[in-house]
């Protein structure tokens, strides 16, 4: 009965109930500094009461008492997926210019509840930050569930971000409302493996040049530069890699380097070798998997596979035998397309279905 009640109000909330910041906050206000709030992802705490982040997949988890929950966050900062207890997850919008308080749950049965929030769009332009939670008067947070000891890092581009995966029209342009990282191969895989994941991904980014960049490369904004920092295109804080040491790193890059026909194969290979060395330096004990696909095809797909195979072979020759390769099946339209010919929701599910057994065997998870 409890699950049925929760499912009903969650369905109602998907229409986007919001409360204006001009209204006083009634209830128990929980600050971001509360020790019972659980965070996952690259998050900058330079202002502990306004933790900020840019990457999709950033998660905030809270276990609470009472019958309701509100999220307080920066206005016009994007979209979250929320899940209360075991009910179906639903999307929460913070795209209003002035609204910073969003009702996540109401009319819950009295008792203990669990809320999981995931930021599901790219935030480097929206600059999201978390400002806290509001509970019923007299309610409080409880210690969160233990995090999984299985730790993954996904490094990627628009495919990993979930660019346009909620669109059904290939010619559609990028829109925040049709990007949903929650339903990407990365998060589907993470949940299937009962793991936790950090995500470092941005649409259009490459290894030696980003989408449409010159043949000689764009060294100022590729993954080799951005990987070092907590937030994308923000040099105020270098990421402390000791905060998160995954057992598994999955890299899905190269599509943008080869996206327009003025690439340099030699430069791409050199940059991929450099980036692998960089990732290994920061993650000395991780298994690293170089992923290829699913948007490349033809000549460029062959080039990408050859480069990655050569990079892996060279790593093995130098004594690093914990570097691996995996190829997704190239998309062909049979499962539809998302915006700008990106993978659809169905394509992401297929990608996850292919990757999960490979990683399960590799990691013995």
N, C-alpha and C positions, 0 to 999 in steps of 0.2 A: 504493500500500500504506500509506503514511504517513497519508493522509486516512482510510482505513478504520480503522486502529488508533485514531486520535484519536476518530473518531465513536463507537466502541464504548465507550471509557472515559467520554466525555462523557455518553452515554446512561445509564450506570450512576450518574454523579454527580448526575443530576437528582433522585434520591431524597433528596438533602440530606445528604451526608456531612458531619459536623461533628466537630471535636475540642475538648474542653473546655479552658478557659483554665487549669484546674488542672494540665494537663500541661505539662512544659517544652517550649519551642520548640526543636526540633532542626533544624539546617540554618543557612543564611545568612540572617540577618534584614536586610531592606531597609527603611530608615526612609522616611517620606513626604518627607523633605527631599532624597532622592537626586535628582540632577539629571537622571537618565535616566527618571524617572517623568513621564509627560505628562498634564496635566490639561486638561479642557474644561468650562466652566460657571462659574457664580457660586460661588466657594469662598472662605471666610474663612480666612486663614492667620495669624490673631493668635497662635495656638500652632502653629508650623510642624510640630511632630510630631503634631498632632491636627487637621489641616485639616477644617473642618466645612462643611456645606452643607444646604440644605433642598429645592432644586428638583429635580424629576425631570429626567432627561436628563444629569445630571452624569456625566462620564466620566473614567476612569483607565485609561491604557494603558501597558503595559510589555513590552519585548522582553527575553527572558532566555535563559540557557543552562541545561542540565540536563534533568531528567525529571519535575519536579513543581513545583507552585506552590500556596501557601496565601495566603488573604486574611486580614488581621488588621484588625478594625474594631470599632466600638462595639457591644456586645450589644444585642439587641432594637431594631435600627435599620432594619429593613426588608428590601427585596429588591433584588437586582442581577440583571442579565442578563450572562452571561459568554460570551465566544467565544475559543476557542483556535485559532490559525492560521485555517484556512478551514473548520473543522468547524461544525456547526449550533450556534447559540447556545442556552444553557440558563439556567434560573433558579436563583439561589443565595439561600438564606434566611439572614438574620441575626436571626430573630425569637425565638431563645432568650433567656431572661433572663440567662444567665451565659456563654453561648458567644460567644467573640469571634474564634475561629480557624476558618475554613472551608476545606476542601480544594477547590481549584478544578480541579487536574489532577494526575494521577499516572500512572506507567508510560508516560510519553511516550517516543518515540524520542530517543536522545541527539542533541543538536544545538541549534539556535536556534529559539525559539518566540515567538509574539506573543500576548499576552492583552489583550483589550479588556473592560473592565468598565463597565456603565452602571447608575446608580441609577435605579430605574424606578417608585418610588412617591413620594407627597408626604411630605416629611420634617419638616414644621414641628412636629409633635407628637413624632415619634420622635427627632429631633435626631441624625442620623447624623454620624459622623466616621470618617475613614480613618486607620488606625494603622500600616499597612505591609504588607509581603509577606514570605513565607518561601520560599526556594529550597533546592535540594539543597546539602549541604555542599560548599563550594568553587565553587558556581555564582555567576553575577553577572548584572547587568543590562547591556544594550547600548543604544546610542542609539535612541530610538524613531523610528518613521517620521515623515516630515514631515507636518504638518497641512495639510489642504486650504486653499488661499488663498480659497476660496469660503466666505463667512461669513454665516450666517443667525441671526436672533433671532426666536423664537416667543414671543408674549405671549398668554396665554389663560386659560381657566377649566378646568372639569372635562373638557371635550372634549379639549383639548390635553394634559391630564395623563394621560388614558386611564382615567378613572373607570369601573370595572366592565366593561372591555372583554373580560375573560376569563370573565365570567359569561355564561350563556345564558338566564337567567330574569329578565325585566324587573322583577318585584316585589322582587328581591333588594336588600338594603341595601348600603351601602358597606362593603367589606372590603379591607384592604391586599392580601390574596392574590389578588384578582381585578382589581387595577389594574396595568397593565403599559404604561408609556410607550414602551417599545421598539417596540411594534406600533401606535403612533398614526400618524395622517396626517402629523404633524410629523416623526417620525423616518423613516417610510417615504419621505417626500419628500426629507429630508436625504440619505439614503443613495442614492436614485436620482439626485440631482443631484451626488453625490460632493462634498458640502460638509461643514462642521462647523456645529454649532448650539448656541446658548445658549437656555435655556428659562426663562421667568419666568411661571409659571402656578400656579393654585390653584383647587381645586374650590369653586364657590359665589361666586367673586369677580366683581365688576362694575366698571363705570366710575364710576357715581355711587352705587350701592347694591349690596350683596351679596345673595345669595339670601334672600328673605323679609324683607328690611329695610323700614323705614318709608318712606313716600312721599317724605319730605323727604331721604332718603339716609342713607348710613353713611360719612361722610367719613374715619373713623378707620381703616378697614381695606379700602379699595378699591384698585384698581391704581394710581391716581394717587399714593397715598402709598407703597405697597409697592415700586413700581418703582425708587425711589431707593436701596434698601438691598440689601446682598449677600444676606442671608438673610431669609426671610419672617417677619414679626412679630418682628424682631430689630433693634433700633435701635443696636446696638453698633458697626456699621460701615456707612458709606455706600459704595455701589458706585462704584468708579473706572471711569467709562465709557471712559477711555483704554486700559484693559486689553483691551477688545474693541470694535472698530468694525466692525459688519457692513455688508455692501453691501446687505443685504435685511432688512427687518423685517416680519413678518407678525403682525397683530393680530386675534385672534378673541375679541372681547368684546361684551357687550350682552345675551346670553341671560339672565343672572341678573338684570339690571336690569329685564327685561320678564317675569320668570318668574311673578310673582303679580300679580293685577289691581288693584294700587294704585300703579302707577308714575306718574311725571311726565315726559312726553315732553320738555318744555322743559328740565328739569333734566338729563335724559340727554343731550340734544343739546349743551348747554353744557359738560357734563363731557367728552364725547367730543372736542369742539373743544379743550378745555384739555389733554386727554391727548395728542392728536396734536401739539400745540405742544410739549409736554414731551418726547415721543419725538424729534421733529425737533431740538430743542435739543441733545439728547445724541447724536444720530446725524445730523449735518448732511449727510452725503454718501450716505445710504442711500435706496434706493427703499423706500417704505412701502406695504404692501398691507393694506387693511381687508377682512377675511374675514367672511362672514356664513353661519352654519349650522354643523351640520346639524340642530339640535334644534328650532329655531323653525318655526312654521307659522301659517297663517291671519293674523289681524289683527296679531299681534305680529311676525310675519315681515315684513309690509308696513311696519310702523313702523320696524323695524331697518334695512331697506333704504333707506327714505326718509331717515332720519337720516344714515346713512353716505354716501349719495349727496350730500346737502347739505353734509356736512363736507368731502368731497373737492372738490366744486364751489367751495366757499369758499376752500379751500387753493389751488386753481388760480387763482382770481381774485386772490389775494394774491401770486401769483408762484411758488408751490411746485407745480411740474408733475410732481414725482416721487412723487405720492401716487395710489394706484390702488385699484380695487375688484375683489373676486371673490366670487361666490356659490356655495356648495356646494349640491348637490341636497338638499332636505329629506328626512330619513329617513321611510320609511312602513311599516317593519316587514318588508318583503320580504327583507331581509338579516338579520333577527333583531334583538334588542335586547340590550345589556349590562345591568348592574344599574341599577335606577332609570330605565329607559328611555333609557339613554345609548347612544351608538353601539357596535355590536358590532365584533369584529375585522374582519368582512367589510365593515361600513360604513366603518371607518377606511381599509380598502384602497380602497374606492370613492372616498372623499374624496381620498386621495393620487393616485389615477389621474386625477381631475379637475384637481387643483392642479398636478401636475408639469408638464404641457405648457404651462400658462399661465405658470408661473414660468420654465420653460426658455426660452420665447420672450422674456419680459420681460427676463431677465438675460443672454440669449444664452449660456447655459450648456449 
